[in-house]
Amino acid sequence: MTTEHDPRETGRHLLGPHVVGQRVVVRRLVRGETGPSGGPALTDLLGVCLAWGDGRCVVQPETGDPVEIALADIVSGKPVPPRPSVRMRVSSRDAELHAASLWSTVTTRPLGDWVLRTDTAPVGRLRRRANSCLAFGDPGVPFPEAEVQVRSFYDTIGRPTYVQVEAGSAQDEAFAAAGWQHDPTGDAELRLAGVSAVRRRIGRVPDLAHLTATGPRAVATVSDGSGVLARGEAAVDGDWIGVHGVEVESTHRRQGLATAVLSELLGWGAEQGATTAWLHVEVDNVPALSWYDVLGLAPHHTCRYLTPPDQGGYGFLRQSGA
């Protein structure tokens, strides 16, 4: 975009040698061109600063050749955050859709963009992710009608009614306005990273975990003579691998067992062609959050669960990774 420039403004910017290697936006004079009113013209350039000095800077745009800019021609500019990776630009809904692959017995039914989910053969307690309406996007009908359809679906199968929403979203606000209650035990971040990047951060670990795979799902365990000390599960869905249920016996924590389990699962996932790793972690699980920070699993969004005002409490018991 080319616009007109007031020459008195040249040089007012936040750039300098300190931005070399950083992503920047630079507004500069365009020599030999005039603006709409006949004055000097200027244009913007976004890219990575490769060099600064000797009266010039060099910026590498996302496409094309590097551009050399005279420092005297810079009108304004500043560092900008790095462009998010391709996987971080995935929508929250698309990321959450991978959760259905974690359990083979989960069936789904669409309601516009929303997804009604139920586990037809649950083992142990019901899990919210497998037994709730994924209310991300447009249900394709007015909200009051969508609310009725969600209630009817779970009433018909005799299950507690839950919706999973992105925290702070329009859907979150709509359900809250309709009187739905926030289940405070279910707030969780969806975190993701490249499989290869996480494996590099893990590095070499003792060969402690045993892996059993059936189709697109696998379980990794660490055992001794007394039984299972640590375990975790994973499922591959396309080129994404979802990890869940990583648990370590309380008397064997901080011994690297969870890391051994995760390493085994991600190694298996890489063999299946997975390039993106994702998981849910509850927002109050400080040790797990810190561990995933170290491994480079970055927050993508936060989700929560809501229940109807007349349900009278929460139908599921709390468990990490719900």
N, C-alpha and C positions, 0 to 999 in steps of 0.2 A: 504494500500500500504506500503510495507516494502522497505526501501532503506538503503544505507550505510551512516555512520555518522563519522564526524571528532570530536573526543572527546574534542577538544579545544573549540567547540562551545556551549557546555552544559551550561545552565543557562542564555542564552541571550533571554529573553522573556519579555512580558508585563503583566505577570500574578502576582497574589498575593492575599492576603485576600480580596481586594476590588472587586474581580470578583465572590465571592460567590453569588449564585443566578442568575448569568448571563450565557448566552450561550457563550461557548469558543471553540476554536480549540487548541489542544495540540499536539505537536510533541515530542515524547519520545523515549528513548532507549528501545530496546527489549532485556532484559537480556537472555543470553543463545542462542541467534541467531546471525548469521553473515550476512552481506550484500553481494551483488553480487561479490565484489572483496575480500571478506574475512574479512573485517573490521566489527566493531560493526554495528548492524542494528537498524533502527528506524521505527516508524509507527505513523500515525496521528489518533487522536480521536476527534470527534465533539460531544458536548453535553452540559449539564448544570452543572456548578461547584456547588457541594453540600457542600463541606468543604475544608478548607485550614488551615494547621497548623500541628505541631508536625512532621515536615519533610515529609508530604504527602499532597496530594489533592485527592478529590474524584469527579469523573465526571460521570454524568448519561447520557449515550447515548440515542438516540431516541428510540432504541429497546434494550432489554437485561438488564442485571444487572448492577448496578453501578461499575465503575472501579476505583481501588485505585492506585495512581501513586506516586512513591517516588519523592520528589522535586528534588533530585539529578539527576534523570533520565530525567528531562524535558530539551529538547533541545531548543524549541521555542514555542511560543503560544501567543494568543491575544484574547480579547473579540470580538465577532462577533454579528451582529444585530440579533434580534429574527427572527425565521423563520416566514414568512408571514402566515397569517391564510389561510385556504383552500379557503375562498371566495375571498381573495385578489389575489390568484393565478389563478383565472378565467381569460381567455383571454379577451382582450378589445372587440373583436367582440362578444363573447358570452354574455358579459355584456350588450352591446348595443342592442342585438337582443330582449331583454325584452321590449324595447321601443314600439314595435308594439302593445303590449297588452294594451297600455294606451287608445287607441281609438278603438271602436268597428267597425268603418267604414273604417279602414285602410286595404288596400289590398297590397300584396307583390308579387314580381316576382324575382326569383333568376337570377343572372348573375355570375356563378361560386360561389365564396364565397360572392360576393357582393349581395345586396338586393335592388331592385327598389321598392320604397314605394310611395303610393298615398292614400290620404284620399278621398274616393268617395262621402262623404256627409259632408263636413266641416261646422262647425258652427262658424261664425265670420271669422276672418282672417285665412289664411293658416299657418299651423305650419311647421317649417322646419323639425323637427324630423319625421313628418308624411308624408312629401312631398319632400323627397330627397333620393338619392342613398346612402345607407350605404356602403361605399367603404373601407371595412376592409378585408384584405386577398387577395386572388388571384381570379381575375375575370374569369379565365379559358380560356381566349383568350388574344392575344397581347394587350398591353395597348391602342394603337391607335384605335383598333377595339372596345374595351370596351368603350372608350370615345365616339365614334360614337353611340353606342347602348344606352348609357345613354342619350345623347342629343335627339336621335330619340324618345325614350320612352316619355320624358316630352313634346317634341314638339307635338307629336301625341295627347296627352290628353290636350294640351293647358295650360300647367303649366310652371312656371319658372323652369329652370334647376339648381339644387343644388346637390352637393355631400357632404356628411359628412365623414370626415377622422379623424384619430387620429393625433393630432399635432406632427409634426416631423417624421411621418412614411414615408415609401417608397412611399405610395400612395399620401401623401401630397406633397412630392417632385416631383413626376411624374406629377401631375396635375399642380403644379406651373411652372414646366419646359415647359408645354404645353400652358402656358399663362393664366391659370385660375386664377381668382382674389379671394383673401382672403376676406371674409365678416367679417369685424372687430367687428360686433355687435353680433356674435354668438359663440365666444369661451366659452366653458363651461367645468367644471370638472364633471366627473361622480364620485359620492361619494357613499360609501356603508358601512354598518355595520350590526351586528347582531340585529335583531328586539328586542330581550330580553335585549341586552345591552343598546340600545337607550332608551327603556322604563324605565330601571332602572335609567338612568341619568335624564330622565324627572321627574320621581318621581310622587307624587300625585299632580294633578291639579284640579281646580274647574270644576265641571260638566257643562260646558258651551256649548259644541258643540253637534249638532244634526247630526246624520248620516243616510244617505239613501243609500242602497246598491241594485244593480241590477246585479245579477250574479257575475262575477269576478271583478266588478268595484264599487266604492263607492265615495260619496261626503259627506264631513263634512262641516257644516256651523255654524257660531255663529251669531245670529240675536238679534235685539231688536225691539222696536216699529217702528223705522225709516227704517228698512231694514236689509240686510246682512252686517255685519261688518267684517267678515273674512270667508274664505272658502279654501278648498283644495280638491284635488282629488287623488285617488289611484286605482291601478289595481294589482291584484294578478296573477302571471304567474308562475305556478309550486309552488316552495317554496320561490319565490322572490316577494316582494311587491314594486312597483314603485310609488313614490309620486310625484305629479306635481301640478302646478298651485296654490301653497299656497300664498294667497294674503290677506292683511289686509288694510282696509280703512285708509288713511293717518292720519285722526284725532283720530284713535283708536290704533295706534301702541304703542309698548312697554307696553302693558297691559296684556301680556300673552295669547293673543287670538290665535296667530299662534301656540304656544305650545299646547293649548287646541285642536286645529284642528289636529295637527300632532299626538298627543296622541290618539285621537279618531280613526284616520285612522290606526295607528299601532296596536291598540287594536283589531280592526276589522280584520286586516291582520293576527294577531296571531291566531285568532279564525278560520281562513281559512287555517291554517297550514304554513303560511309564516315564514321563519326563517331569511331571508336576506332582509334588506331594502336598496333601492337605489334611487337616484335622480340625476338630473342635476342642477348645479348652475353656473351661469355665472361668469367668473373669475374677473369681476370688481364689483360684488355685495358684497362689503366688509361686511356689516352687516350680510348677510345670511351666508357668509363663516365663520365668527366668531361664529355665532350661531351653525352651523353644527360642527365646531371644538369642541365646548363645549359638544355637544351631541355624539361625538365619530364617526361621519360619516366621514370616511377618504377618501382622494383622491385616486382614482384608476388609472385614466388617464384623459387626456384633449382632447376634440374633437373640431373641427372647421368646418366651411362650406366654400365651394369654388363655384364660378360661372364661366361660360364660358366667355372668353374675349369679346365676341360680344353681351352679354346679356344687357349691358348698365345699370348697377346698380343692386340693390337687389330687388327681387320680393316680399319679405315679410317684413312687418314692425317689428321693434324690440319689443319684449315683454319678460319679465323674464320667464325663463323656456321654451323658444322656442325650 
